[in-house]
Amino acid sequence: MAQTLAEQILSHAASRPVQAGENVVVNVDLAMMHDSISPSIIKVLHGELGAERVWDADRIAVVVDHVAPAATIQNAEHQANLRRWVREQGISHLFDVGRGISHPVLVEERLAQPGMLIVGSDSHSTGYGCVGAFGTGMGTTDMALALATGQTWLRVPETVRVQARGRFRPGVSAKDLGLRVARAIGADGATYQSVEWHGVEFLSTGDRMTLATLSIEVGAKAGIIPPLFDLPEGAALAPIDRAATANQVPEWLRVEEGARYSQTVDVDLATLEPQVSVPHYVDNVADLSDVGRVAVDVVYLGTCTNGHYTDMAAAARILKGRKVAKGVRLIVVPATSEALRQATEDGTLATLLSAGAALGTPGCGACIGRHMGVLAPGEVCLFTGNRNFRGRMGSPQANIYLGSPEVAAATALTGYITHPSEVLA
């Protein structure tokens, strides 16, 4: 029987054929934990489970990205304890302050590979689907069990198929596709399902991660893009692209005709307009032209969803030779040090800084409302991240709108949420 990508990967992890709806015990290929909840995971691992050692120190990655650099003495103490634990356990894959956000970092390091089952202590671990892996987030106890045993259990998810057709118009990009799908099926439209994204072979790995991370915002257990690329020959590839396109795809991982999908969402990219998620829910999405003239205080470009080199480059093309509007703060936080390095080498960063951007350390930044640009009561932010819940980036009285890097750049120039075509003309 034909299988979806999720069924194929979980069949491999379970060492037997599986179908949607089955509960299965599966072998984990890679486990990721970050600084934010590592203390509680370690406490359960050693205290409640009584495990002295992790199951395989070479298949665990630890990333300090959520509050990096540390913003408080307590943060600093937790991170110091985490580094000590990593040394004691003999874990070699530690990515410390400044390396960047776990999901793109693990792709750049080629730790995340097509066909893998990857569990992480972060809900946006669905991002590993950008290279054709089954990535999923787990809570403290489940992560501790995975660290102790190298196994976990899952219900094999059904799959929603997203079928994109055509190509984007100028000023429209992958973020708009992701928000359009959230608008179509709602925040719970793919609960405990996998989302397969088709027709996006031409997208960069960063853009694919945009779609994979947004999969969790419709309730998905995983978001998987077939690891097929149709990038222009001679294109200057970002580090994350060079890593992804060098990956070996297992022979058993392929799109199979006849696989069963719970639903199919068709999107015509040629007619797609810029999409904006309006406070305070990700699926509260409208065409930008219907949003009205919304003045902003902050434009924030970053996160695992849209902090990639390609996102900074897209914004720089719009901002080149121009200045951010008076009264607007443009904050740029690269997703990884490699994205920052490439932006530095080719002048992208200089363009952003010349326009008036403030640069933050690669990492999660203010996405979780802990530091590096949190919002005050009454402030309005155009955010390229993945969530606009009340209080997500600081004050519960702030308003967060989600949009693409292109919309972010146009908005920074005018001071109100702006269609890129207004400033590209």
PERALIN-V269367 format. One line per field, one symbol per residue. burial: 1 if it has 16 or more other C-alpha atoms within 10 Angstrom, else 0. Layout:
# PERALIN-V269367
burial: ???
This chain:
# PERALIN-V269367
burial: 00111111111111000111000101111111111101101101100000100111101111111111110000100110011001000010111111111111111101111111111111111111111111111101111111111111001111111101001100111111111111110110111111111111101111111111111111111111111100000000111110111000100011100001100000101001111111111111111100000011111111111111111111110110001110011111111111110110000111111111101111111111111111110011111111111111111001111111111111111111111100000
